[in-house]
Every structure is written in structure tokens, then in C-alpha cells.
Amino acid sequence: MELSVGPPASAREASARECAEVVWHDLECGSYRADLPLWQELAGRATGPILEIGAGTGRVALELARAGHLVTALERERVLLDALRTRPGAERVRALLADARDFRLPPRRFALCVVPMQAIQLLGGASGRALFLRRAGAALRSGGLLACAVLARLEPFACAAGEEGPVAETALIDGLLYTSQPTRVAVRRTEVVIERERRILEPARRGAGEERRARRCLEGQCERSVVKLQRLGVRQLQREGRAAGLSVEPVREVRATDDHTGSTVVMLRA
């Protein structure tokens, strides 16, 4: 009798889910580059190590490390941090698994802390931001800079209402086609809700008389992704920064692209 040796089905499924999470993150966030010149500029002016909050798979941290900066990348999702550690140049980045509201780092170590991609709006409201701002202030050297990207205004839309949404991001990996299609943006009183339809497609089996290979959605691999960003104005974040003992400097702007909204970067000095 022939035995099949390998991980149990549950372990394989968990591994597949983790792999997909990395793909979705890279697909939806990894190609964004409009903010990189600003982070590079700020890093070039910094006179010491740099801390990135919400590093994901390393989009910003690796870029800054390749430019010769000492970077600590903080991320709360282990699967994303593990992926970062496999990327070229990762040996130059210190990858830290931690929550932005409760991390432990040596005090007064960093000259710059950057918070890209609206991660500041994922901290659970004012109380979560207050915890982070105190942590960041303690980690920054005297005169160090905290730079937080805040979402610019988003126009609501809903594909279900007949409106055409943005073009889907796609990636072909090991014969599977991953697609992520924005389907809805809802602007509420306290939050912005962004919905996407994620699909993993495989080539359909060729049947008699078929002239081309179509793709079909893998069973169980069509899902709706929902991200809720706390609404946050520039002046509100500046007030919260002052309450945490930081001083306010003029904001910077990151332009919008065809695929991504712009952002305002709030600058707070330790």
C-alpha cells in the first residue's frame, strides 16, 4: 500500500491562507511608490536610526535600508513580517513583531519614525493613537521627527449601485491568478470603509471542443475584504501630538495617483 507523506490538510490550508495574505498585501499595497520620495528625503535628513510603523512586507523599510539607513520595521502580523525577512536586503532591517500601541524599544534611540499608508488610522481611535504617540515620543531622540500619513478625502462609490470602480490589481503566481477589485468606499461619521473582492482563479480543465482555457474561481477562494479606517483630520492629530508632548511642524503632501488617493503627512517633532 502506498502512503502519502506530508503535512495534515489543516496545516496545508493554514499555509495556503498565510501565503495568500502575503500576496494580497503585496498586491494591494506593495506597488505603491508615490510616498517613497518623501520618506527618502526625511531619512536623508535624519541623523540616526529610523523606525517604521506598520511595515508589512517591507515596501518602505527595505527601500530605506538599501539607501544605507539603519531601519527597525515594526509589524503586528507575523505572516507579513516573516515575508519581509525573506526579501532581498532584509539582512539590513531589524524586523520586530509588535503592536504600535504597546512596543518596547530603547528610549531616545530613533531620529525618525515614519507611519505610511494611513496605519495611524488603524489604531482603534483616539485612545489607541494616544498610546502610540506616547510610545513614539519616548522612542525618538530629542529633536527626532514623527511623520504620519493621513488619508486625503475619498469619494464614495459602490459597484453594486452600477458605478464602475477602480481597475483590479492582478498577479499571476504559480499558475494561479490573484485579483483584488475595489468594490465600495463608504464614508461614515467616524470611519471610512473600503471593500474589495478578492479572487483566486485557476485554469479551467479543457473540455471537448473548447478552443481556449478559461479561468474559474477556486472553491472557497472568493472573499470580501473590509478595511475600516478611523476618520482623522490633520488638526486633530496635531492636537493629539501636542498632548503627547510633541511639537507641530508644517505638513507635507503625497500626491494622488491613478490607483491610490493622496495623503497628508502630519509632522511632529520630539
Phi, psi and omega per residue, in radians:
M1 nan 2.400 -3.098
E2 -1.630 2.240 -3.132
L3 -1.786 2.478 3.057
S4 -1.682 2.130 -3.110
V5 -1.877 2.271 3.132
G6 2.953 3.088 -3.122
P7 -1.164 2.652 3.086
P8 -1.054 2.769 -3.079
A9 -0.985 -0.696 -3.122
S10 -1.084 -0.666 3.115
A11 -1.191 -0.711 3.106
R12 -1.113 -0.701 3.137
E13 -1.138 -0.721 3.117
A14 -1.102 -0.740 3.113
S15 -1.091 -0.711 3.122
A16 -1.127 -0.689 3.116
R17 -1.118 -0.732 3.130
E18 -1.124 -0.740 3.090
C19 -1.032 -0.766 -3.139
A20 -1.119 -0.672 3.139
E21 -1.065 -0.677 3.094
V22 -1.153 -0.763 3.119
V23 -1.054 -0.807 -3.132
W24 -1.070 -0.749 -3.132
H25 -1.084 -0.816 3.138
D26 -1.127 -0.667 -3.104
L27 -1.173 -0.748 -3.020
E28 -1.561 -0.391 -3.080
C29 -2.191 -0.531 -2.937
G30 -1.162 -0.452 -3.088
S31 -1.522 -0.092 -3.098
Y32 -1.242 2.235 -3.076
R33 -2.304 -0.070 -3.033
A34 -1.097 -0.476 -3.102
D35 -1.568 -0.206 -3.042
L36 -1.061 -0.709 3.111
P37 -1.012 -0.622 3.120
L38 -1.197 -0.800 3.127
W39 -1.099 -0.658 3.106
Q40 -1.133 -0.717 3.109
E41 -1.082 -0.847 -3.128
L42 -1.119 -0.688 3.118
A43 -1.133 -0.644 3.129
G44 -1.128 -0.455 3.120
R45 -1.559 -0.290 -3.098
A46 -1.247 2.579 -3.111
T47 -2.009 0.671 3.135
G48 3.137 -2.968 -3.096
P49 -1.070 2.783 -3.080
I50 -2.130 2.449 3.080
L51 -2.017 2.250 3.020
E52 -1.934 2.349 3.122
I53 -1.804 2.288 -3.119
G54 1.266 0.914 -2.971
A55 -1.292 -0.309 -3.125
G56 1.018 -2.296 -3.134
T57 -1.644 0.189 2.975
G58 1.834 0.296 -3.081
R59 -0.907 -0.862 -3.105
V60 -1.538 -0.805 -3.061
A61 -1.000 -0.770 -3.124
L62 -1.191 -0.632 3.103
E63 -1.075 -0.776 -3.129
L64 -1.245 -0.651 3.123
A65 -1.126 -0.678 3.117
R66 -1.108 -0.430 3.106
A67 -1.476 0.035 3.045
G68 1.761 0.089 -3.111
H69 -1.511 2.617 3.025
L70 -1.468 2.047 -2.993
V71 -2.169 2.320 2.923
T72 -1.883 2.176 -3.081
A73 -1.892 2.007 -3.137
L74 -1.754 2.246 -3.132
E75 -2.563 2.429 -3.101
R76 -1.645 -0.186 3.124
E77 -1.728 1.976 -3.046
R78 -1.041 -0.706 -3.073
V79 -1.103 -0.621 3.105
L80 -1.253 -0.700 3.131
L81 -1.155 -0.681 3.082
D82 -1.071 -0.679 3.099
A83 -1.147 -0.714 3.100
L84 -0.979 -0.734 -3.064
R85 -1.150 -0.268 3.132
T86 -1.675 -0.111 -3.040
R87 -1.410 2.642 3.085
P88 -0.980 2.300 3.137
G89 1.584 -0.042 -3.085
A90 -1.123 -0.388 3.141
E91 -1.134 -0.267 3.136
R92 -1.615 -0.050 -3.072
V93 -2.005 2.338 2.986
R94 -1.552 1.954 -3.094
A95 -1.661 2.196 -3.032
L96 -2.172 2.146 3.077
L97 -1.496 1.921 -3.102
A98 -2.923 2.799 3.051
D99 -1.597 2.453 -3.096
A100 -1.087 -0.395 -3.104
R101 -1.536 -0.106 -3.010
D102 -2.680 0.888 3.131
F103 -1.798 2.688 -3.139
R104 -2.079 2.013 3.093
L105 -2.409 2.745 3.116
P106 -0.985 2.369 -3.119
P107 -1.171 2.611 3.037
R108 0.981 0.668 -3.091
R109 -1.658 -0.648 -2.893
F110 -1.745 2.479 3.069
A111 -1.567 -0.356 -3.092
L112 -2.611 2.385 3.006
C113 -2.218 2.152 -3.133
V114 -1.984 2.481 3.136
V115 -2.247 1.490 -3.079
P116 -1.365 3.043 2.897
M117 0.906 0.642 3.036
Q118 1.068 0.412 3.111
A119 -1.055 -0.459 3.111
I120 -1.093 -0.374 -3.112
Q121 -1.632 0.206 3.123
L122 -2.031 0.352 -3.010
L123 -1.786 0.222 3.048
G124 1.457 0.532 3.051
G125 1.558 -2.910 -3.008
A126 -1.070 -0.679 -3.105
S127 -1.154 -0.711 3.094
G128 -1.162 -0.703 3.110
R129 -1.124 -0.667 3.136
A130 -1.072 -0.727 3.090
L131 -1.071 -0.777 -3.140
F132 -1.135 -0.798 -3.085
L133 -1.060 -0.641 3.081
R134 -1.179 -0.722 3.100
R135 -1.093 -0.803 -3.126
A136 -1.113 -0.757 3.124
G137 -1.042 -0.669 3.123
A138 -1.234 -0.527 -3.102
A139 -1.404 -0.362 -3.090
L140 -1.466 2.498 2.998
R141 -1.161 2.819 3.015
S142 -1.028 2.155 -3.076
G143 1.567 -0.060 3.110
G144 -1.195 2.774 -3.014
L145 -2.018 2.356 2.985
L146 -1.925 2.175 -3.093
A147 -2.163 2.043 -3.045
C148 -2.099 2.158 3.109
A149 -1.431 2.235 3.123
V150 -2.030 2.360 -3.087
L151 -1.036 2.305 2.992
A152 -1.309 3.077 -3.095
R153 -1.097 2.339 3.073
L154 -1.903 2.399 3.066
E155 -1.499 2.211 3.129
P156 -1.127 2.577 2.987
F157 -2.731 2.850 3.090
A158 -2.634 2.039 3.121
C159 -1.053 -0.550 -3.120
A160 -1.118 -0.398 3.139
A161 -1.544 0.132 3.087
G162 1.671 -0.008 3.123
E163 -1.460 2.531 3.131
E164 -1.486 2.149 -3.129
G165 -1.509 -3.134 3.099
P166 -1.058 2.795 3.115
V167 -1.150 2.466 -3.139
A168 -1.214 2.477 2.951
E169 -1.423 2.464 -3.102
T170 -2.382 2.656 3.056
A171 -2.607 2.354 3.095
L172 -1.807 2.000 -3.050
I173 -2.325 2.103 3.110
D174 0.903 0.719 3.082
G175 1.434 -0.088 3.114
L176 -1.801 2.425 3.120
L177 -1.771 2.035 3.098
Y178 -1.691 2.261 3.101
T179 -2.265 2.411 3.086
S180 -2.247 1.979 -3.035
Q181 -1.987 1.990 3.018
P182 -1.079 2.258 -3.074
T183 -2.096 -0.308 -3.069
R184 -2.844 2.401 2.914
V185 -2.213 2.127 3.111
A186 -2.077 2.185 3.129
V187 -1.766 1.921 -3.131
R188 -1.833 3.119 -3.059
R189 -1.088 -0.699 -3.060
T190 -2.010 -0.101 -3.068
E191 -2.670 2.793 3.001
V192 -1.969 2.185 -3.110
V193 -1.848 2.165 3.135
I194 -2.035 2.121 -3.105
E195 -1.991 2.495 3.092
R196 -2.340 2.612 2.982
E197 -1.826 2.089 -3.136
R198 -1.855 2.349 3.120
R199 -2.378 2.498 2.984
I200 -2.011 2.056 -3.035
L201 -1.963 2.481 3.071
E202 -2.155 2.739 3.093
P203 -1.072 2.331 3.074
A204 -1.278 2.668 3.092
R205 -1.181 2.427 3.137
R206 -1.308 2.153 3.104
G207 -1.754 3.043 3.137
A208 -1.069 2.268 3.079
G209 1.476 -0.081 3.121
E210 -1.279 2.373 -3.126
E211 -1.774 -0.259 3.134
R212 -2.532 2.834 -3.137
R213 -1.651 2.006 3.047
A214 -1.527 3.012 3.083
R215 -2.058 2.557 3.097
R216 -2.233 2.688 -3.131
C217 -1.313 2.256 3.082
L218 -1.072 2.477 -3.136
E219 -1.041 2.247 3.133
G220 1.369 0.101 -3.074
Q221 -2.008 0.567 2.975
C222 -2.130 2.137 -3.046
E223 -2.530 2.802 3.075
R224 -1.850 2.188 3.086
S225 -1.748 2.304 -3.139
V226 -2.188 2.136 3.071
V227 -2.036 2.265 3.128
K228 -1.999 1.989 3.107
L229 -1.738 2.233 3.043
Q230 -1.138 2.299 3.068
R231 -1.153 2.359 -3.037
L232 -2.609 2.065 3.093
G233 -1.525 2.753 3.140
V234 -1.046 -0.818 -3.100
R235 -1.130 -0.625 3.115
Q236 -1.112 -0.797 3.126
L237 -1.133 -0.639 3.090
Q238 -1.106 -0.729 3.087
R239 -1.089 -0.736 3.124
E240 -1.141 -0.622 3.084
G241 -1.126 -0.754 3.092
R242 -1.066 -0.732 3.135
A243 -1.080 -0.457 3.121
A244 -1.568 0.103 3.088
G245 1.580 0.239 3.141
L246 -1.781 2.670 3.093
S247 -1.778 2.682 -3.035
V248 -1.688 2.367 3.041
E249 -2.095 2.885 -3.120
P250 -0.996 2.493 -3.136
V251 -1.291 2.854 3.001
R252 -2.117 2.765 -3.101
E253 -2.069 2.467 2.994
V254 -1.958 2.154 -3.046
R255 -1.160 2.691 3.022
A256 -1.331 2.687 3.043
T257 -2.089 3.131 3.105
D258 -1.106 -0.483 -3.043
D259 -1.870 -0.272 -3.050
H260 -2.381 2.507 3.041
T261 -1.231 2.839 3.075
G262 -1.403 3.112 3.097
S263 -2.580 2.720 2.999
T264 -1.828 2.311 -3.111
V265 -1.810 1.959 3.138
V266 -1.410 2.288 -3.056
M267 -1.956 2.143 -3.112
L268 -2.216 2.309 -3.031
R269 -1.923 2.352 3.115
A270 -1.369 nan nan
